[in-house]
Amino acid sequence: MNKDFKRRDELLNLINEQYECGGIVSFDNLDVETFKKLLDEDFVDPNRRQNYSPTAYEFYEFMVKYPQLKAIGYAVSPKRSDYRISIEGLICSDDISDELKIEFKEFCEEADELMVKTTRLRAWWD
């Protein structure tokens, strides 16, 4: 795992963010291009999953097919022994086709929270 948290936080656009109590900071706008950089630079374990969610790589592959999706998740402080990035779900509010809605429902059917509306998609795994 790449320990260069300054680079990681720069990629996540977390500059000057404060880690919350517990040593985490959330993000909700991870695009597919940045996700690829995080994978390529070994900031994200492709096999990591948030409890029963898809793996990070499965999220990435779905985002490649639908680049209007954004990943949501959190980064763990480098001061903690479990330093990492966790992907918790997906959101979208742009260019939502009927095909995307159908595939989003299928991909996210086991999410703890799932919203599929005409103008917004959201899936989150606890």
Secondary structure in CASP SS format (residue, H / E / C, confidence):
PFRMAT SS
TARGET T0000
AUTHOR 0000-0000-0000
METHOD secondary structure of the structure
MODEL  1
M C 1.00
N C 1.00
K C 1.00
D C 1.00
F H 1.00
K H 1.00
R H 1.00
R H 1.00
D H 1.00
E H 1.00
L H 1.00
L C 1.00
N C 1.00
L C 1.00
I C 1.00
N C 1.00
E C 1.00
Q C 1.00
Y C 1.00
E E 1.00
C C 1.00
G C 1.00
G C 1.00
I E 1.00
V E 1.00
S E 1.00
F E 1.00
D E 1.00
N E 1.00
L E 1.00
D C 1.00
V H 1.00
E H 1.00
T H 1.00
F H 1.00
K H 1.00
K H 1.00
L H 1.00
L H 1.00
D H 1.00
E C 1.00
D C 1.00
F C 1.00
V C 1.00
D C 1.00
P C 1.00
N C 1.00
R C 1.00
R E 1.00
Q C 1.00
N C 1.00
Y C 1.00
S C 1.00
P C 1.00
T E 1.00
A H 1.00
Y H 1.00
E H 1.00
F H 1.00
Y H 1.00
E H 1.00
F H 1.00
M H 1.00
V H 1.00
K H 1.00
Y C 1.00
P C 1.00
Q C 1.00
L C 1.00
K E 1.00
A E 1.00
I E 1.00
G E 1.00
Y E 1.00
A E 1.00
V E 1.00
S C 1.00
P C 1.00
K C 1.00
R C 1.00
S C 1.00
D C 1.00
Y C 1.00
R C 1.00
I E 1.00
S E 1.00
I E 1.00
E E 1.00
G E 1.00
L E 1.00
I E 1.00
C E 1.00
S C 1.00
D C 1.00
D C 1.00
I C 1.00
S C 1.00
D H 1.00
E H 1.00
L H 1.00
K H 1.00
I H 1.00
E H 1.00
F H 1.00
K H 1.00
E H 1.00
F H 1.00
C C 1.00
E C 1.00
E C 1.00
A C 1.00
D C 1.00
E E 1.00
L E 1.00
M E 1.00
V E 1.00
K C 1.00
T C 1.00
T C 1.00
R C 1.00
L E 1.00
R E 1.00
A E 1.00
W E 1.00
W C 1.00
D C 1.00
END
